[in-house]
Amino acid sequence: MKQRIQHIMKLSAGDRIFDGFNTAFMILFMFSCLYPFYYIFIYSISDPIQASKGVLFWPLEPTLANYIAVTSIRGIGKAVLVSIGRTVIGSALMVFCSSLLGYLVSRESMPLRKVVYRFFVITMYFSAGLIPVFILFKTLGLYNSFFVYIIPGAVAVFNMILVKTSIEQLPASLEESAKLDGAGYFLIFRKIIFPLCLPIVATIALFGAVGQWNSWSDTLIFTTNKDLRSLQYVLYQLLKEASNIAKEALEGKKIRTTPAAVKMTVTMVVTIPILLVYPFMQRYFVKGIMIGAIKG
C-alpha cells in the first residue's frame, strides 16, 4: 500500500488526469454494459402496472406475478425438460466426440490424418444449404425426433480444432510411456489425454451448453411435435404473442400482467439458467481459450 501511494505521488499532473479520465470512462462503459440487464431484472420483478409508468434504479412494488404468469403457460414445463435434456446430453456427446476426434487427428500415426482433418475443416466454410439438410435429416429419421437436437451437433469442428491444438502441446513422452506399458489409444485418451485437457474441455463444454440452450431454429424447422418444443422456441412464441398472453393465458387467476412485463420476464427466464453455469467454468475458461494463442 505504501509503495502504491509513493507511486501515485510520483505521477505528473498529466498522468493523474489521464488515469482519472480512463477510470471514469471504464466505469461508464461497465455501467452501460450492465444496466440494460439490471433494468430488465428490476422490471420483471416490479408490479406490471407500476412498471409501465417507468422504472429506473429499483423495482416498484416488488412481486413475482410476472414469473408466475410466464411459468403458468401451458406446455412450458415440457419445454424446460426438453431444453435441459438437449443441453446436458448434446453437450456431453459433443465434448466426447470432438475431443476424441481432436485426439485422433493429432496423432501422426493415423492413416490419412491430414485428409480427414481437412475434410472436417472444409465443412466450416461450405454447406449444402437448408433444403438438402432437411431432406437428409428426414431420410435418416431425425425429423420429429429428439435426436435431431443431439446427433447433428455431435462433432463441432471449431471445438475439435481447439482440442487438437491443446493435445499437441502435451509432451509426447506421456503417450510413449503408456504404450510401453501396453495401453491402447482409447485407454491413453481416457486415462491420460482427456484429464490433462480439462481446461479446453470445460471451455468447449461451455460453448456447447450455451449453443444448445439458446437454439430454437432447429425446433422451428425440424419438428412439428409439440412435445419436442424447446424452451427457447416456446419463449420465442411468447415474445411474439405477449399481448395475447397478458390477456388470455391466465384466465381465472387473479394475476395482472402486461405485454412489456411478459417480454422482460421471458428474457430473464431464458438468460438466468445459462448465466449460472459461467461461475463453475470461469477458472477453466480463460486458460482453455488461450491455448494455442502463443507459440514458444
C-alpha positions in Angstrom: 0.0 0.0 0.0 2.8 2.4 0.9 4.6 1.7 -2.4 1.3 2.4 -4.2 0.9 5.7 -2.5 4.5 6.6 -3.4 3.9 5.7 -7.0 0.8 7.9 -7.2 2.8 10.8 -5.7 5.4 10.5 -8.4 2.9 10.8 -11.2 2.7 14.0 -13.0 -0.4 16.1 -13.2 -1.0 14.9 -16.8 -0.7 11.3 -15.8 -3.2 11.8 -13.0 -5.7 13.4 -15.3 -5.3 10.6 -17.8 -5.7 7.9 -15.1 -8.8 9.7 -13.7 -10.3 10.1 -17.2 -9.5 6.4 -18.0 -11.1 5.2 -14.8 -14.2 7.3 -15.3 -14.6 6.1 -18.8 -14.2 2.4 -17.8 -16.8 2.9 -15.1 -19.3 4.4 -17.5 -18.6 1.7 -20.0 -19.1 -1.0 -17.4 -22.4 0.7 -16.3 -23.6 0.9 -19.9 -23.0 -2.9 -20.3 -24.6 -3.9 -17.0 -27.5 -1.5 -16.7 -29.7 -2.9 -19.5 -29.7 -6.4 -17.9 -30.3 -4.8 -14.5 -33.2 -2.8 -16.0 -34.8 -6.0 -17.4 -34.4 -7.7 -14.0 -36.0 -4.9 -11.9 -38.8 -4.5 -14.5 -39.5 -8.2 -14.3 -39.9 -8.2 -10.5 -41.9 -4.9 -10.4 -45.6 -4.6 -10.3 -46.6 -4.6 -14.1 -48.9 -1.6 -13.8 -46.4 0.4 -11.9 -43.5 -0.6 -14.1 -45.4 0.5 -17.2 -45.1 4.1 -15.8 -41.3 3.7 -15.8 -38.6 2.2 -13.6 -35.1 3.4 -13.2 -32.8 2.1 -10.5 -35.1 0.0 -8.2 -38.2 -2.2 -8.5 -41.6 -0.7 -7.9 -43.8 -2.8 -5.6 -41.7 -6.0 -6.0 -43.7 -9.0 -6.9 -43.3 -12.4 -8.6 -46.6 -12.1 -10.5 -44.8 -11.8 -13.9 -42.8 -15.1 -13.3 -46.0 -16.8 -12.1 -47.7 -15.6 -15.3 -44.9 -17.0 -17.6 -44.4 -20.3 -15.8 -48.1 -21.0 -15.7 -48.3 -21.0 -19.5 -49.4 -24.4 -20.9 -46.5 -26.5 -22.2 -43.7 -24.6 -20.7 -42.9 -27.4 -18.3 -42.2 -29.9 -21.1 -40.2 -27.3 -22.9 -37.9 -26.8 -19.9 -37.3 -30.6 -19.8 -36.6 -30.7 -23.5 -34.1 -27.8 -23.3 -32.4 -29.3 -20.2 -32.2 -32.7 -21.8 -30.7 -31.4 -25.1 -28.3 -29.2 -23.3 -26.9 -31.9 -21.0 -26.9 -34.8 -23.5 -26.0 -32.8 -26.5 -23.1 -31.0 -24.7 -21.8 -34.3 -23.3 -21.9 -36.0 -26.6 -20.3 -33.1 -28.4 -17.4 -32.9 -25.8 -16.7 -36.6 -26.1 -16.9 -36.8 -30.0 -15.0 -33.6 -30.6 -12.3 -34.4 -28.0 -11.8 -37.9 -29.4 -11.7 -36.7 -33.0 -9.2 -34.0 -31.9 -7.0 -36.6 -30.3 -7.1 -38.8 -33.4 -6.2 -36.1 -35.9 -3.4 -35.0 -33.7 -1.7 -38.5 -34.0 0.8 -38.7 -36.9 0.4 -42.4 -37.0 -3.3 -42.1 -38.1 -3.8 -43.1 -41.7 -4.8 -40.2 -44.0 -4.7 -37.9 -41.0 -4.3 -34.7 -43.0 -7.1 -35.7 -45.4 -9.5 -36.4 -42.6 -8.6 -33.2 -40.8 -9.1 -31.0 -43.9 -12.3 -32.8 -44.7 -13.8 -31.6 -41.4 -12.3 -28.1 -41.7 -13.9 -27.6 -45.1 -17.4 -28.1 -43.5 -16.8 -24.9 -41.6 -16.8 -22.9 -44.8 -19.2 -24.7 -47.1 -22.7 -26.0 -46.6 -25.2 -27.8 -48.9 -28.0 -25.5 -47.7 -31.1 -25.8 -45.7 -33.2 -27.9 -48.2 -30.6 -30.7 -48.6 -30.1 -30.8 -44.9 -33.8 -31.1 -44.3 -34.1 -33.9 -46.8 -31.1 -35.7 -45.2 -32.5 -35.4 -41.7 -35.9 -36.7 -42.8 -34.2 -39.6 -44.6 -32.2 -40.5 -41.5 -35.3 -40.4 -39.4 -34.3 -37.4 -37.4 -37.3 -35.3 -38.4 -39.7 -35.0 -35.4 -37.2 -36.8 -33.2 -35.4 -35.7 -30.1 -32.2 -36.9 -31.7 -32.4 -34.0 -34.2 -31.1 -31.9 -31.3 -28.3 -34.3 -30.4 -26.7 -36.1 -33.4 -26.1 -33.2 -35.9 -24.1 -31.3 -33.3 -22.1 -34.4 -32.1 -18.9 -33.0 -33.8 -18.2 -29.3 -33.6 -15.2 -28.7 -35.9 -14.1 -25.5 -34.2 -14.1 -27.2 -30.8 -12.2 -30.2 -32.3 -9.5 -27.8 -33.5 -9.2 -26.3 -30.0 -8.8 -29.8 -28.5 -6.3 -30.8 -31.2 -4.2 -27.7 -30.5 -4.3 -28.4 -26.8 -3.2 -32.1 -27.2 -0.3 -31.2 -29.5 1.2 -29.1 -26.7 1.4 -32.1 -24.3 4.7 -33.9 -24.1 4.9 -36.9 -26.5 6.7 -38.9 -23.8 3.4 -39.3 -21.9 1.9 -41.4 -24.7 5.1 -43.2 -25.4 5.5 -44.4 -21.8 1.8 -45.5 -21.8 2.3 -47.5 -25.0 5.3 -49.3 -23.4 3.0 -50.4 -20.6 0.6 -51.9 -23.1 -2.1 -49.1 -23.2 -4.1 -48.7 -26.4 -5.1 -45.4 -28.0 -8.5 -45.3 -26.3 -7.1 -46.1 -22.9 -4.4 -43.4 -23.4 -7.1 -40.9 -24.4 -9.4 -41.8 -21.5 -6.7 -42.0 -18.7 -4.1 -39.5 -19.8 -5.0 -37.1 -22.6 -8.6 -36.3 -21.6 -7.8 -35.4 -17.9 -4.9 -33.2 -18.9 -7.1 -31.3 -21.3 -9.7 -30.3 -18.7 -9.3 -26.5 -19.3 -10.1 -26.8 -23.0 -12.7 -29.5 -22.3 -14.5 -27.2 -19.9 -14.3 -24.4 -22.5 -15.9 -26.4 -25.3 -18.5 -27.8 -22.9 -19.5 -24.2 -22.1 -19.7 -23.4 -25.8 -21.8 -26.4 -26.4 -24.1 -25.8 -23.5 -24.7 -22.2 -24.5 -25.4 -23.2 -28.1 -27.8 -25.9 -27.1 -29.7 -23.8 -24.6 -30.1 -20.8 -26.9 -31.0 -22.8 -30.0 -34.6 -22.5 -31.3 -34.4 -22.6 -35.1 -34.0 -26.4 -35.3 -37.3 -26.7 -33.4 -38.9 -24.4 -35.9 -37.6 -26.3 -38.9 -37.2 -29.9 -38.0 -40.2 -30.6 -35.6 -43.9 -30.3 -35.6 -44.5 -32.3 -32.4 -45.5 -30.0 -29.6 -43.8 -32.4 -27.1 -40.4 -31.6 -28.7 -40.6 -27.9 -28.5 -37.6 -26.4 -26.7 -37.9 -23.6 -24.1 -36.3 -21.1 -26.4 -38.8 -21.8 -29.1 -41.8 -21.5 -26.7 -40.5 -18.3 -25.3 -39.8 -17.0 -28.8 -43.5 -17.6 -29.5 -44.4 -15.9 -26.2 -42.5 -12.8 -27.2 -44.5 -12.6 -30.4 -47.7 -13.1 -28.6 -47.1 -11.2 -25.5 -50.3 -9.1 -25.8 -52.4 -12.2 -26.0 -50.6 -13.9 -23.2 -51.2 -11.0 -20.9 -54.9 -11.1 -21.6 -55.7 -14.8 -22.2 -53.1 -17.1 -20.7 -54.1 -16.6 -17.1 -57.9 -16.6 -17.3 -59.4 -17.3 -14.0 -56.3 -16.3 -12.0 -56.0 -13.1 -10.1 -52.7 -12.2 -11.6 -52.3 -9.0 -13.6 -49.5 -8.5 -16.2 -48.7 -6.5 -19.3 -47.1 -7.4 -22.6 -43.9 -5.5 -21.7 -43.7 -7.3 -18.4 -44.1 -10.6 -20.1 -41.2 -9.8 -22.5 -38.9 -8.7 -19.7 -39.7 -11.8 -17.7 -39.2 -14.1 -20.6 -35.8 -12.6 -21.2 -34.8 -13.3 -17.6 -36.1 -16.8 -17.7 -34.0 -17.5 -20.8 -30.9 -15.8 -19.5 -30.5 -16.7 -15.9 -30.0 -20.5 -16.2 -27.1 -20.3 -18.6 -25.6 -17.5 -16.5 -25.4 -19.8 -13.5 -23.1 -22.1 -15.5 -20.4 -19.5 -16.0 -19.1 -19.3 -12.4 -18.3 -23.0 -12.4 -16.5 -22.8 -15.7 -14.7 -19.5 -15.2 -11.5 -20.9 -13.8 -11.0 -23.1 -16.9 -12.4 -20.8 -19.5 -9.6 -18.2 -19.8 -6.8 -20.8 -19.7 -8.7 -23.0 -22.2 -9.5 -20.4 -24.8 -5.9 -19.0 -24.7 -4.4 -22.4 -25.6 -2.7 -22.2 -28.9 -2.7 -18.4 -29.0 1.0 -18.2 -28.1 3.7 -20.4 -29.6 7.1 -20.7 -28.0 
